[in-house]
Amino acid sequence: MRVVYKYALDAEVTQTVSLPTGAIIRHVGPQNGVMQLWADVDPNTTDREDRTVMLAPSGCWIEDGMTYTNTIKTIEADIVLHVYVR
């Protein structure tokens, strides 16, 4: 059985997030002024894996090996960010 968990992100272009092994990232977006990542996870998994998340503004170089997830527009700052993960 899997559940959806959310993880708060830092205000950095590129960061590492420790997720349960096998997590499937479903969405990244703002919630109450904080950038969040939502992922399907197995709550019984104790193993962790580091995933790289990139919040790239338009015109930013995308690191090799990154996979597009979604595009978000922050309401507070009226900024568009393109989300990539590895």
mmCIF file as gemmi writes it, N, C-alpha and C atoms, coordinates in Angstrom:
data_model
loop_
_atom_site.group_PDB
_atom_site.id
_atom_site.type_symbol
_atom_site.label_atom_id
_atom_site.label_alt_id
_atom_site.label_comp_id
_atom_site.label_asym_id
_atom_site.label_entity_id
_atom_site.label_seq_id
_atom_site.pdbx_PDB_ins_code
_atom_site.Cartn_x
_atom_site.Cartn_y
_atom_site.Cartn_z
_atom_site.occupancy
_atom_site.B_iso_or_equiv
_atom_site.pdbx_formal_charge
_atom_site.auth_seq_id
_atom_site.auth_asym_id
_atom_site.pdbx_PDB_model_num
ATOM 1 N N . MET Axp A 1 ? 0.849 -1.173 0 1 0 ? 1 A 1
ATOM 2 C CA . MET Axp A 1 ? 0 0 0 1 0 ? 1 A 1
ATOM 3 C C . MET Axp A 1 ? 0.897 1.239 0 1 0 ? 1 A 1
ATOM 4 N N . ARG Axp A 2 ? 0.481 2.27 -0.709 1 0 ? 2 A 1
ATOM 5 C CA . ARG Axp A 2 ? 1.231 3.51 -0.797 1 0 ? 2 A 1
ATOM 6 C C . ARG Axp A 2 ? 0.378 4.654 -0.265 1 0 ? 2 A 1
ATOM 7 N N . VAL Axp A 3 ? 1.046 5.706 0.187 1 0 ? 3 A 1
ATOM 8 C CA . VAL Axp A 3 ? 0.367 6.911 0.649 1 0 ? 3 A 1
ATOM 9 C C . VAL Axp A 3 ? 1.068 8.113 0.038 1 0 ? 3 A 1
ATOM 10 N N . VAL Axp A 4 ? 0.395 9.255 0.041 1 0 ? 4 A 1
ATOM 11 C CA . VAL Axp A 4 ? 1.001 10.49 -0.44 1 0 ? 4 A 1
ATOM 12 C C . VAL Axp A 4 ? 1.505 11.275 0.754 1 0 ? 4 A 1
ATOM 13 N N . TYR Axp A 5 ? 2.788 11.587 0.741 1 0 ? 5 A 1
ATOM 14 C CA . TYR Axp A 5 ? 3.405 12.434 1.764 1 0 ? 5 A 1
ATOM 15 C C . TYR Axp A 5 ? 3.892 13.703 1.099 1 0 ? 5 A 1
ATOM 16 N N . LYS Axp A 6 ? 4.028 14.764 1.884 1 0 ? 6 A 1
ATOM 17 C CA . LYS Axp A 6 ? 4.594 15.995 1.339 1 0 ? 6 A 1
ATOM 18 C C . LYS Axp A 6 ? 5.847 16.349 2.112 1 0 ? 6 A 1
ATOM 19 N N . TYR Axp A 7 ? 6.732 17.026 1.402 1 0 ? 7 A 1
ATOM 20 C CA . TYR Axp A 7 ? 8.037 17.399 1.931 1 0 ? 7 A 1
ATOM 21 C C . TYR Axp A 7 ? 8.282 18.864 1.604 1 0 ? 7 A 1
ATOM 22 N N . ALA Axp A 8 ? 8.648 19.655 2.603 1 0 ? 8 A 1
ATOM 23 C CA . ALA Axp A 8 ? 8.938 21.077 2.391 1 0 ? 8 A 1
ATOM 24 C C . ALA Axp A 8 ? 10.282 21.221 1.685 1 0 ? 8 A 1
ATOM 25 N N . LEU Axp A 9 ? 10.336 22.147 0.731 1 0 ? 9 A 1
ATOM 26 C CA . LEU Axp A 9 ? 11.568 22.428 0.003 1 0 ? 9 A 1
ATOM 27 C C . LEU Axp A 9 ? 12.142 23.768 0.442 1 0 ? 9 A 1
ATOM 28 N N . ASP Axp A 10 ? 13.441 23.918 0.268 1 0 ? 10 A 1
ATOM 29 C CA . ASP Axp A 10 ? 14.11 25.181 0.536 1 0 ? 10 A 1
ATOM 30 C C . ASP Axp A 10 ? 13.947 26.099 -0.672 1 0 ? 10 A 1
ATOM 31 N N . ALA Axp A 11 ? 14.226 27.369 -0.486 1 0 ? 11 A 1
ATOM 32 C CA . ALA Axp A 11 ? 14.14 28.35 -1.573 1 0 ? 11 A 1
ATOM 33 C C . ALA Axp A 11 ? 15.474 28.372 -2.325 1 0 ? 11 A 1
ATOM 34 N N . GLU Axp A 12 ? 15.86 27.234 -2.879 1 0 ? 12 A 1
ATOM 35 C CA . GLU Axp A 12 ? 17.098 27.081 -3.642 1 0 ? 12 A 1
ATOM 36 C C . GLU Axp A 12 ? 16.744 26.59 -5.04 1 0 ? 12 A 1
ATOM 37 N N . VAL Axp A 13 ? 17.575 26.926 -6.023 1 0 ? 13 A 1
ATOM 38 C CA . VAL Axp A 13 ? 17.333 26.434 -7.38 1 0 ? 13 A 1
ATOM 39 C C . VAL Axp A 13 ? 17.5 24.92 -7.415 1 0 ? 13 A 1
ATOM 40 N N . THR Axp A 14 ? 18.603 24.415 -6.865 1 0 ? 14 A 1
ATOM 41 C CA . THR Axp A 14 ? 18.865 22.976 -6.845 1 0 ? 14 A 1
ATOM 42 C C . THR Axp A 14 ? 19.07 22.525 -5.406 1 0 ? 14 A 1
ATOM 43 N N . GLN Axp A 15 ? 18.421 21.42 -5.045 1 0 ? 15 A 1
ATOM 44 C CA . GLN Axp A 15 ? 18.565 20.891 -3.69 1 0 ? 15 A 1
ATOM 45 C C . GLN Axp A 15 ? 18.393 19.386 -3.694 1 0 ? 15 A 1
ATOM 46 N N . THR Axp A 16 ? 18.838 18.76 -2.621 1 0 ? 16 A 1
ATOM 47 C CA . THR Axp A 16 ? 18.717 17.317 -2.454 1 0 ? 16 A 1
ATOM 48 C C . THR Axp A 16 ? 17.651 17.044 -1.407 1 0 ? 16 A 1
ATOM 49 N N . VAL Axp A 17 ? 16.76 16.099 -1.736 1 0 ? 17 A 1
ATOM 50 C CA . VAL Axp A 17 ? 15.68 15.717 -0.821 1 0 ? 17 A 1
ATOM 51 C C . VAL Axp A 17 ? 15.824 14.225 -0.535 1 0 ? 17 A 1
ATOM 52 N N . SER Axp A 18 ? 15.797 13.854 0.73 1 0 ? 18 A 1
ATOM 53 C CA . SER Axp A 18 ? 15.869 12.448 1.115 1 0 ? 18 A 1
ATOM 54 C C . SER Axp A 18 ? 14.445 11.895 1.174 1 0 ? 18 A 1
ATOM 55 N N . LEU Axp A 19 ? 14.171 10.921 0.307 1 0 ? 19 A 1
ATOM 56 C CA . LEU Axp A 19 ? 12.831 10.317 0.223 1 0 ? 19 A 1
ATOM 57 C C . LEU Axp A 19 ? 12.927 8.82 0.468 1 0 ? 19 A 1
ATOM 58 N N . PRO Axp A 20 ? 11.831 8.18 0.87 1 0 ? 20 A 1
ATOM 59 C CA . PRO Axp A 20 ? 11.841 6.724 0.973 1 0 ? 20 A 1
ATOM 60 C C . PRO Axp A 20 ? 12.17 6.112 -0.395 1 0 ? 20 A 1
ATOM 61 N N . THR Axp A 21 ? 12.96 5.055 -0.383 1 0 ? 21 A 1
ATOM 62 C CA . THR Axp A 21 ? 13.34 4.387 -1.625 1 0 ? 21 A 1
ATOM 63 C C . THR Axp A 21 ? 12.088 3.995 -2.41 1 0 ? 21 A 1
ATOM 64 N N . GLY Axp A 22 ? 12.102 4.282 -3.707 1 0 ? 22 A 1
ATOM 65 C CA . GLY Axp A 22 ? 10.968 3.956 -4.571 1 0 ? 22 A 1
ATOM 66 C C . GLY Axp A 22 ? 9.888 5.021 -4.63 1 0 ? 22 A 1
ATOM 67 N N . ALA Axp A 23 ? 10.098 6.154 -3.956 1 0 ? 23 A 1
ATOM 68 C CA . ALA Axp A 23 ? 9.1 7.233 -3.969 1 0 ? 23 A 1
ATOM 69 C C . ALA Axp A 23 ? 8.86 7.712 -5.396 1 0 ? 23 A 1
ATOM 70 N N . ILE Axp A 24 ? 7.617 8.009 -5.702 1 0 ? 24 A 1
ATOM 71 C CA . ILE Axp A 24 ? 7.243 8.544 -7.014 1 0 ? 24 A 1
ATOM 72 C C . ILE Axp A 24 ? 6.796 9.986 -6.808 1 0 ? 24 A 1
ATOM 73 N N . ILE Axp A 25 ? 7.577 10.925 -7.338 1 0 ? 25 A 1
ATOM 74 C CA . ILE Axp A 25 ? 7.241 12.334 -7.18 1 0 ? 25 A 1
ATOM 75 C C . ILE Axp A 25 ? 6.06 12.654 -8.079 1 0 ? 25 A 1
ATOM 76 N N . ARG Axp A 26 ? 5.001 13.213 -7.492 1 0 ? 26 A 1
ATOM 77 C CA . ARG Axp A 26 ? 3.777 13.512 -8.226 1 0 ? 26 A 1
ATOM 78 C C . ARG Axp A 26 ? 3.607 14.983 -8.55 1 0 ? 26 A 1
ATOM 79 N N . HIS Axp A 27 ? 4.061 15.861 -7.652 1 0 ? 27 A 1
ATOM 80 C CA . HIS Axp A 27 ? 3.843 17.29 -7.883 1 0 ? 27 A 1
ATOM 81 C C . HIS Axp A 27 ? 4.759 18.108 -6.985 1 0 ? 27 A 1
ATOM 82 N N . VAL Axp A 28 ? 5.119 19.281 -7.469 1 0 ? 28 A 1
ATOM 83 C CA . VAL Axp A 28 ? 5.819 20.276 -6.664 1 0 ? 28 A 1
ATOM 84 C C . VAL Axp A 28 ? 5.075 21.584 -6.842 1 0 ? 28 A 1
ATOM 85 N N . GLY Axp A 29 ? 4.807 22.282 -5.743 1 0 ? 29 A 1
ATOM 86 C CA . GLY Axp A 29 ? 4.09 23.547 -5.831 1 0 ? 29 A 1
ATOM 87 C C . GLY Axp A 29 ? 4.019 24.234 -4.489 1 0 ? 29 A 1
ATOM 88 N N . PRO Axp A 30 ? 3.56 25.487 -4.486 1 0 ? 30 A 1
ATOM 89 C CA . PRO Axp A 30 ? 3.47 26.224 -3.226 1 0 ? 30 A 1
ATOM 90 C C . PRO Axp A 30 ? 2.213 25.857 -2.443 1 0 ? 30 A 1
ATOM 91 N N . GLN Axp A 31 ? 2.348 25.871 -1.124 1 0 ? 31 A 1
ATOM 92 C CA . GLN Axp A 31 ? 1.203 25.707 -0.232 1 0 ? 31 A 1
ATOM 93 C C . GLN Axp A 31 ? 1.466 26.576 0.993 1 0 ? 31 A 1
ATOM 94 N N . ASN Axp A 32 ? 0.602 27.54 1.215 1 0 ? 32 A 1
ATOM 95 C CA . ASN Axp A 32 ? 0.745 28.456 2.345 1 0 ? 32 A 1
ATOM 96 C C . ASN Axp A 32 ? 2.108 29.131 2.389 1 0 ? 32 A 1
ATOM 97 N N . GLY Axp A 33 ? 2.6 29.528 1.216 1 0 ? 33 A 1
ATOM 98 C CA . GLY Axp A 33 ? 3.856 30.258 1.134 1 0 ? 33 A 1
ATOM 99 C C . GLY Axp A 33 ? 5.11 29.413 1.196 1 0 ? 33 A 1
ATOM 100 N N . VAL Axp A 34 ? 4.965 28.097 1.263 1 0 ? 34 A 1
ATOM 101 C CA . VAL Axp A 34 ? 6.122 27.199 1.315 1 0 ? 34 A 1
ATOM 102 C C . VAL Axp A 34 ? 6.069 26.268 0.103 1 0 ? 34 A 1
ATOM 103 N N . MET Axp A 35 ? 7.206 26.114 -0.594 1 0 ? 35 A 1
ATOM 104 C CA . MET Axp A 35 ? 7.275 25.185 -1.716 1 0 ? 35 A 1
ATOM 105 C C . MET Axp A 35 ? 7.277 23.758 -1.154 1 0 ? 35 A 1
ATOM 106 N N . GLN Axp A 36 ? 6.387 22.917 -1.692 1 0 ? 36 A 1
ATOM 107 C CA . GLN Axp A 36 ? 6.222 21.55 -1.21 1 0 ? 36 A 1
ATOM 108 C C . GLN Axp A 36 ? 6.416 20.565 -2.354 1 0 ? 36 A 1
ATOM 109 N N . LEU Axp A 37 ? 6.828 19.363 -2.003 1 0 ? 37 A 1
ATOM 110 C CA . LEU Axp A 37 ? 6.931 18.249 -2.938 1 0 ? 37 A 1
ATOM 111 C C . LEU Axp A 37 ? 6.007 17.155 -2.424 1 0 ? 37 A 1
ATOM 112 N N . TRP Axp A 38 ? 5.147 16.628 -3.282 1 0 ? 38 A 1
ATOM 113 C CA . TRP Axp A 38 ? 4.26 15.523 -2.923 1 0 ? 38 A 1
ATOM 114 C C . TRP Axp A 38 ? 4.735 14.274 -3.641 1 0 ? 38 A 1
ATOM 115 N N . ALA Axp A 39 ? 4.786 13.157 -2.906 1 0 ? 39 A 1
ATOM 116 C CA . ALA Axp A 39 ? 5.259 11.903 -3.499 1 0 ? 39 A 1
ATOM 117 C C . ALA Axp A 39 ? 4.454 10.731 -2.958 1 0 ? 39 A 1
ATOM 118 N N . ASP Axp A 40 ? 4.235 9.733 -3.84 1 0 ? 40 A 1
ATOM 119 C CA . ASP Axp A 40 ? 3.663 8.453 -3.41 1 0 ? 40 A 1
ATOM 120 C C . ASP Axp A 40 ? 4.797 7.665 -2.773 1 0 ? 40 A 1
ATOM 121 N N . VAL Axp A 41 ? 4.595 7.188 -1.55 1 0 ? 41 A 1
ATOM 122 C CA . VAL Axp A 41 ? 5.638 6.427 -0.868 1 0 ? 41 A 1
ATOM 123 C C . VAL Axp A 41 ? 5.048 5.193 -0.2 1 0 ? 41 A 1
ATOM 124 N N . ASP Axp A 42 ? 5.9 4.222 0.03 1 0 ? 42 A 1
ATOM 125 C CA . ASP Axp A 42 ? 5.539 3.064 0.839 1 0 ? 42 A 1
ATOM 126 C C . ASP Axp A 42 ? 5.886 3.442 2.277 1 0 ? 42 A 1
ATOM 127 N N . PRO Axp A 43 ? 4.892 3.614 3.163 1 0 ? 43 A 1
ATOM 128 C CA . PRO Axp A 43 ? 5.172 4.079 4.52 1 0 ? 43 A 1
ATOM 129 C C . PRO Axp A 43 ? 5.97 3.072 5.353 1 0 ? 43 A 1
ATOM 130 N N . ASN Axp A 44 ? 6.071 1.836 4.878 1 0 ? 44 A 1
ATOM 131 C CA . ASN Axp A 44 ? 6.815 0.809 5.613 1 0 ? 44 A 1
ATOM 132 C C . ASN Axp A 44 ? 8.283 0.729 5.203 1 0 ? 44 A 1
ATOM 133 N N . THR Axp A 45 ? 8.665 1.501 4.192 1 0 ? 45 A 1
ATOM 134 C CA . THR Axp A 45 ? 10.051 1.485 3.724 1 0 ? 45 A 1
ATOM 135 C C . THR Axp A 45 ? 10.913 2.326 4.66 1 0 ? 45 A 1
ATOM 136 N N . THR Axp A 46 ? 11.982 1.713 5.156 1 0 ? 46 A 1
ATOM 137 C CA . THR Axp A 46 ? 12.909 2.445 6.021 1 0 ? 46 A 1
ATOM 138 C C . THR Axp A 46 ? 14.126 2.945 5.243 1 0 ? 46 A 1
ATOM 139 N N . ASP Axp A 47 ? 14.391 2.374 4.074 1 0 ? 47 A 1
ATOM 140 C CA . ASP Axp A 47 ? 15.521 2.82 3.254 1 0 ? 47 A 1
ATOM 141 C C . ASP Axp A 47 ? 15.209 4.167 2.629 1 0 ? 47 A 1
ATOM 142 N N . ARG Axp A 48 ? 16.234 4.991 2.47 1 0 ? 48 A 1
ATOM 143 C CA . ARG Axp A 48 ? 16.073 6.329 1.907 1 0 ? 48 A 1
ATOM 144 C C . ARG Axp A 48 ? 16.978 6.467 0.681 1 0 ? 48 A 1
ATOM 145 N N . GLU Axp A 49 ? 16.574 7.366 -0.213 1 0 ? 49 A 1
ATOM 146 C CA . GLU Axp A 49 ? 17.414 7.707 -1.353 1 0 ? 49 A 1
ATOM 147 C C . GLU Axp A 49 ? 17.368 9.216 -1.55 1 0 ? 49 A 1
ATOM 148 N N . ASP Axp A 50 ? 18.489 9.772 -1.938 1 0 ? 50 A 1
ATOM 149 C CA . ASP Axp A 50 ? 18.551 11.201 -2.204 1 0 ? 50 A 1
ATOM 150 C C . ASP Axp A 50 ? 18.098 11.478 -3.624 1 0 ? 50 A 1
ATOM 151 N N . ARG Axp A 51 ? 17.217 12.457 -3.769 1 0 ? 51 A 1
ATOM 152 C CA . ARG Axp A 51 ? 16.738 12.888 -5.08 1 0 ? 51 A 1
ATOM 153 C C . ARG Axp A 51 ? 17.073 14.357 -5.247 1 0 ? 51 A 1
ATOM 154 N N . THR Axp A 52 ? 17.496 14.722 -6.431 1 0 ? 52 A 1
ATOM 155 C CA . THR Axp A 52 ? 17.816 16.107 -6.73 1 0 ? 52 A 1
ATOM 156 C C . THR Axp A 52 ? 16.585 16.774 -7.32 1 0 ? 52 A 1
ATOM 157 N N . VAL Axp A 53 ? 16.216 17.923 -6.787 1 0 ? 53 A 1
ATOM 158 C CA . VAL Axp A 53 ? 15.074 18.695 -7.274 1 0 ? 53 A 1
ATOM 159 C C . VAL Axp A 53 ? 15.604 20.045 -7.737 1 0 ? 53 A 1
ATOM 160 N N . MET Axp A 54 ? 15.197 20.437 -8.931 1 0 ? 54 A 1
ATOM 161 C CA . MET Axp A 54 ? 15.62 21.713 -9.495 1 0 ? 54 A 1
ATOM 162 C C . MET Axp A 54 ? 14.391 22.567 -9.778 1 0 ? 54 A 1
ATOM 163 N N . LEU Axp A 55 ? 14.354 23.772 -9.198 1 0 ? 55 A 1
ATOM 164 C CA . LEU Axp A 55 ? 13.286 24.743 -9.438 1 0 ? 55 A 1
ATOM 165 C C . LEU Axp A 55 ? 13.877 25.813 -10.346 1 0 ? 55 A 1
ATOM 166 N N . ALA Axp A 56 ? 13.714 25.645 -11.636 1 0 ? 56 A 1
ATOM 167 C CA . ALA Axp A 56 ? 14.426 26.45 -12.627 1 0 ? 56 A 1
ATOM 168 C C . ALA Axp A 56 ? 13.554 27.575 -13.171 1 0 ? 56 A 1
ATOM 169 N N . PRO Axp A 57 ? 13.992 28.823 -12.994 1 0 ? 57 A 1
ATOM 170 C CA . PRO Axp A 57 ? 13.274 29.922 -13.648 1 0 ? 57 A 1
ATOM 171 C C . PRO Axp A 57 ? 13.52 29.864 -15.151 1 0 ? 57 A 1
ATOM 172 N N . SER Axp A 58 ? 12.675 30.501 -15.918 1 0 ? 58 A 1
ATOM 173 C CA . SER Axp A 58 ? 12.859 30.538 -17.368 1 0 ? 58 A 1
ATOM 174 C C . SER Axp A 58 ? 14.236 31.102 -17.696 1 0 ? 58 A 1
ATOM 175 N N . GLY Axp A 59 ? 14.904 30.479 -18.68 1 0 ? 59 A 1
ATOM 176 C CA . GLY Axp A 59 ? 16.231 30.914 -19.092 1 0 ? 59 A 1
ATOM 177 C C . GLY Axp A 59 ? 17.36 30.247 -18.336 1 0 ? 59 A 1
ATOM 178 N N . CYS Axp A 60 ? 17.038 29.426 -17.34 1 0 ? 60 A 1
ATOM 179 C CA . CYS Axp A 60 ? 18.052 28.753 -16.528 1 0 ? 60 A 1
ATOM 180 C C . CYS Axp A 60 ? 18.515 27.477 -17.235 1 0 ? 60 A 1
ATOM 181 N N . TRP Axp A 61 ? 19.812 27.173 -17.161 1 0 ? 61 A 1
ATOM 182 C CA . TRP Axp A 61 ? 20.338 25.931 -17.718 1 0 ? 61 A 1
ATOM 183 C C . TRP Axp A 61 ? 19.83 24.757 -16.89 1 0 ? 61 A 1
ATOM 184 N N . ILE Axp A 62 ? 19.425 23.672 -17.571 1 0 ? 62 A 1
ATOM 185 C CA . ILE Axp A 62 ? 18.933 22.471 -16.901 1 0 ? 62 A 1
ATOM 186 C C . ILE Axp A 62 ? 20.074 21.456 -16.836 1 0 ? 62 A 1
ATOM 187 N N . GLU Axp A 63 ? 20.325 20.938 -15.659 1 0 ? 63 A 1
ATOM 188 C CA . GLU Axp A 63 ? 21.384 19.948 -15.488 1 0 ? 63 A 1
ATOM 189 C C . GLU Axp A 63 ? 21.06 18.686 -16.284 1 0 ? 63 A 1
ATOM 190 N N . ASP Axp A 64 ? 22.091 18.033 -16.819 1 0 ? 64 A 1
ATOM 191 C CA . ASP Axp A 64 ? 21.917 16.774 -17.544 1 0 ? 64 A 1
ATOM 192 C C . ASP Axp A 64 ? 21.3 15.72 -16.637 1 0 ? 64 A 1
ATOM 193 N N . GLY Axp A 65 ? 20.448 14.891 -17.195 1 0 ? 65 A 1
ATOM 194 C CA . GLY Axp A 65 ? 19.844 13.793 -16.455 1 0 ? 65 A 1
ATOM 195 C C . GLY Axp A 65 ? 18.594 14.154 -15.672 1 0 ? 65 A 1
ATOM 196 N N . MET Axp A 66 ? 18.161 15.412 -15.749 1 0 ? 66 A 1
ATOM 197 C CA . MET Axp A 66 ? 16.963 15.835 -15.017 1 0 ? 66 A 1
ATOM 198 C C . MET Axp A 66 ? 15.715 15.507 -15.844 1 0 ? 66 A 1
ATOM 199 N N . THR Axp A 67 ? 14.623 15.161 -15.168 1 0 ? 67 A 1
ATOM 200 C CA . THR Axp A 67 ? 13.348 14.85 -15.823 1 0 ? 67 A 1
ATOM 201 C C . THR Axp A 67 ? 12.327 15.906 -15.427 1 0 ? 67 A 1
ATOM 202 N N . TYR Axp A 68 ? 11.64 16.451 -16.42 1 0 ? 68 A 1
ATOM 203 C CA . TYR Axp A 68 ? 10.615 17.465 -16.178 1 0 ? 68 A 1
ATOM 204 C C . TYR Axp A 68 ? 9.465 16.877 -15.375 1 0 ? 68 A 1
ATOM 205 N N . THR Axp A 69 ? 8.992 17.638 -14.365 1 0 ? 69 A 1
ATOM 206 C CA . THR Axp A 69 ? 7.856 17.218 -13.546 1 0 ? 69 A 1
ATOM 207 C C . THR Axp A 69 ? 6.644 18.106 -13.78 1 0 ? 69 A 1
ATOM 208 N N . ASN Axp A 70 ? 6.801 19.421 -13.604 1 0 ? 70 A 1
ATOM 209 C CA . ASN Axp A 70 ? 5.697 20.344 -13.834 1 0 ? 70 A 1
ATOM 210 C C . ASN Axp A 70 ? 6.197 21.781 -13.827 1 0 ? 70 A 1
ATOM 211 N N . THR Axp A 71 ? 5.322 22.703 -14.167 1 0 ? 71 A 1
ATOM 212 C CA . THR Axp A 71 ? 5.61 24.135 -14.123 1 0 ? 71 A 1
ATOM 213 C C . THR Axp A 71 ? 4.645 24.765 -13.134 1 0 ? 71 A 1
ATOM 214 N N . ILE Axp A 72 ? 5.172 25.663 -12.311 1 0 ? 72 A 1
ATOM 215 C CA . ILE Axp A 72 ? 4.34 26.305 -11.298 1 0 ? 72 A 1
ATOM 216 C C . ILE Axp A 72 ? 4.497 27.818 -11.381 1 0 ? 72 A 1
ATOM 217 N N . LYS Axp A 73 ? 3.48 28.51 -10.952 1 0 ? 73 A 1
ATOM 218 C CA . LYS Axp A 73 ? 3.529 29.967 -10.843 1 0 ? 73 A 1
ATOM 219 C C . LYS Axp A 73 ? 3.226 30.304 -9.4 1 0 ? 73 A 1
ATOM 220 N N . THR Axp A 74 ? 4.172 30.968 -8.751 1 0 ? 74 A 1
ATOM 221 C CA . THR Axp A 74 ? 3.942 31.353 -7.362 1 0 ? 74 A 1
ATOM 222 C C . THR Axp A 74 ? 3.049 32.584 -7.336 1 0 ? 74 A 1
ATOM 223 N N . ILE Axp A 75 ? 2.061 32.553 -6.489 1 0 ? 75 A 1
ATOM 224 C CA . ILE Axp A 75 ? 1.108 33.652 -6.392 1 0 ? 75 A 1
ATOM 225 C C . ILE Axp A 75 ? 1.748 34.854 -5.716 1 0 ? 75 A 1
ATOM 226 N N . GLU Axp A 76 ? 2.506 34.593 -4.654 1 0 ? 76 A 1
ATOM 227 C CA . GLU Axp A 76 ? 3.084 35.677 -3.881 1 0 ? 76 A 1
ATOM 228 C C . GLU Axp A 76 ? 4.05 36.536 -4.7 1 0 ? 76 A 1
ATOM 229 N N . ALA Axp A 77 ? 4.923 35.888 -5.469 1 0 ? 77 A 1
ATOM 230 C CA . ALA Axp A 77 ? 5.983 36.622 -6.165 1 0 ? 77 A 1
ATOM 231 C C . ALA Axp A 77 ? 5.75 36.702 -7.667 1 0 ? 77 A 1
ATOM 232 N N . ASP Axp A 78 ? 4.685 36.088 -8.159 1 0 ? 78 A 1
ATOM 233 C CA . ASP Axp A 78 ? 4.386 36.077 -9.589 1 0 ? 78 A 1
ATOM 234 C C . ASP Axp A 78 ? 5.587 35.582 -10.401 1 0 ? 78 A 1
ATOM 235 N N . ILE Axp A 79 ? 6.19 34.475 -9.928 1 0 ? 79 A 1
ATOM 236 C CA . ILE Axp A 79 ? 7.353 33.866 -10.576 1 0 ? 79 A 1
ATOM 237 C C . ILE Axp A 79 ? 6.936 32.521 -11.16 1 0 ? 79 A 1
ATOM 238 N N . VAL Axp A 80 ? 7.437 32.213 -12.363 1 0 ? 80 A 1
ATOM 239 C CA . VAL Axp A 80 ? 7.205 30.914 -12.99 1 0 ? 80 A 1
ATOM 240 C C . VAL Axp A 80 ? 8.46 30.075 -12.802 1 0 ? 80 A 1
ATOM 241 N N . LEU Axp A 81 ? 8.275 28.852 -12.278 1 0 ? 81 A 1
ATOM 242 C CA . LEU Axp A 81 ? 9.373 27.923 -12.078 1 0 ? 81 A 1
ATOM 243 C C . LEU Axp A 81 ? 9.053 26.601 -12.775 1 0 ? 81 A 1
ATOM 244 N N . HIS Axp A 82 ? 10.071 26.012 -13.397 1 0 ? 82 A 1
ATOM 245 C CA . HIS Axp A 82 ? 9.942 24.717 -14.06 1 0 ? 82 A 1
ATOM 246 C C . HIS Axp A 82 ? 10.641 23.705 -13.157 1 0 ? 82 A 1
ATOM 247 N N . VAL Axp A 83 ? 9.945 22.628 -12.83 1 0 ? 83 A 1
ATOM 248 C CA . VAL Axp A 83 ? 10.433 21.664 -11.85 1 0 ? 83 A 1
ATOM 249 C C . VAL Axp A 83 ? 11.003 20.447 -12.567 1 0 ? 83 A 1
ATOM 250 N N . TYR Axp A 84 ? 12.246 20.116 -12.209 1 0 ? 84 A 1
ATOM 251 C CA . TYR Axp A 84 ? 12.936 18.938 -12.736 1 0 ? 84 A 1
ATOM 252 C C . TYR Axp A 84 ? 13.434 18.101 -11.573 1 0 ? 84 A 1
ATOM 253 N N . VAL Axp A 85 ? 13.465 16.778 -11.749 1 0 ? 85 A 1
ATOM 254 C CA . VAL Axp A 85 ? 13.971 15.895 -10.691 1 0 ? 85 A 1
ATOM 255 C C . VAL Axp A 85 ? 14.916 14.849 -11.301 1 0 ? 85 A 1
ATOM 256 N N . ARG Axp A 86 ? 15.778 14.351 -10.426 1 0 ? 86 A 1
ATOM 257 C CA . ARG Axp A 86 ? 16.667 13.246 -10.805 1 0 ? 86 A 1
ATOM 258 C C . ARG Axp A 86 ? 16.697 12.302 -9.626 1 0 ? 86 A 1
